[in-house]
Structures are given as C-alpha cells and as structure tokens.
Amino acid sequence: MIDTFNIHTEPLTIIEPVGFFDFLKLESNAKLILTDSGGVQEEACTLNVPCVTLRENTERPETVQLKSNILAGTEKENIIKSTETMLNNENKWKSPFGEGKAGENIITVIKNQSS
C-alpha cells in the first residue's frame, strides 16, 4: 500500500510483522505510539509511553482521562497537533490496568497454597 500511494517513509523504518513479545519490546522502547487499537492504547499506558489514537472514540477512556493517550481522529492537522502535544507532556501517569505483575502474583499464591 505504501508503494501504491507513493508514501515517503523517511526517516521511518518499515519492518515485517512481529510476534506479541517482540511487539511489546518495540512498544516499551518507543517515544510515542500512534495506533487505532484499543489493546495497544492500554499497553502504551501500562508501559508509560505516550499514545496518539487515530480514531474519534476509544474503548479505553481511562487512558484519555490520565492524559497517557489523546484522540486525534483521522485529520492530518489534528494528528500532527496531537503528536506534538503528547511528545511535550510529562509521562507521569499511573496505569489503571495494574502493574504488570499478575503472573508473579499468581505463582506466589499457587506456591503458598501447595506448601
């Protein structure tokens, strides 16, 4: 599609699709995430990475309330303005989705029950 529409991608690097854990690693090292995915909005918030959502609404309104995410819609000017806003904000929110330690907590409970 990029070739079809003659879209110039410099200085971006276009990569092949990656698995979930590799994708999380990419997200965690990003300065900013642009997405239309509700799951990615949640991941960005949890990873403390600012997010710009390319939609008019979200099923993750808590990310917008925390200012970890902004709804930019699909208009070029709004996307640029929202991107600049998010890059200039401080990333000091606390994720409402937990601390990412559910697996560790479950193992601790299982170990304690089998003792």
N, C-alpha and C positions, 0 to 999 in steps of 0.2 A: 504494500500500500504506500509506503514511503516513496518508492520509486515511481509508482503510478501517478502520484500527485506532485512529484518533483520537490519533495520537502527536504530542505537542507538541515542536517542534524548536528553540524559542528557547533559547539565542542562536545556534543554528547557521544557516548559510546553505545551502540546498539548491540545487544547480546541475545543469544538464543534463550529460550525459556529455561528456568532453573527449578529445582525441587524446592519444597517448602523450607527446609532448614537453610539452604543457601540463600533463599529469598529473604528470610529473617535476618541473616547476616548482612545482606545488602541494605536492608531497611535500617538496621541498627547503626550502620556507618554513614547513612545519608545525612546531608544537611537539611534537606527538605524532601517531602514526598508529595507528588501530585497523583491523585487517584480518583476513581469513581466507585471504588469498592468499600463497602461498609466494614468488612473484615480488616482491610488494610488501614482504615481510619482508626480502628481500635488498636491494631498493632502499633501504629505510629505513636499513638497516645501513650501506650504502655512502654514503648522504647524511648520516650521523651524526644521524639523527632517531630518537628512541626509538619503539619499536613494541610494541603490545599485540596479541597474536594471539588471535582469538576462536575457538579450537579447542583440542582436548585434545592434539594432536600436531602436529609440523611436519616437513617435509622439509628444513628449514634449521636443524638442531640447533646449528650453529656460532653462529647469532645468539643463541640462548638461553645458550650457554656464555660468550659475550662480554658478556652482560648488555645487549645492544642490543635485546633482544626478550624478552618474557615470555609464557608460555602462560596465558591467563586462563580458557579454557574458555568456556562459554556462560551461566553463572550470574551474575545481576546483581551479587551481592556480590563475587564474585571479579573481575569486570570492573572494578568501582569500585576495589577494593583494588589491583589490578594497575596501573590507570591512575595512581593516587596514587604508587605505588612508582616507576613509570617517570618521572613528572614530577619526582620528587625525586632521581633518580640523576644523576650526572655523565655527560656524553656523551663519554667519553674512550677509546672502543674504536678499534681499527684494523681496517678491513674485511678479512676474509679473502678477499673476492671481487676484490681488485685495487684500483687507484687510479682507474679510470675513464679511463685514457689509452691503451687498446688501439688505438683508431683512429689516434691520433697516432703511436704506435709503428709501426704497420703502414705508414703513409705514409712515415715515415723510412726503414724498411727498403727499401721499393719505390724511393724516390728514390736511396738509396745503391747499389742493385743496377743501376739504369739509368745510373749515372754512369761 
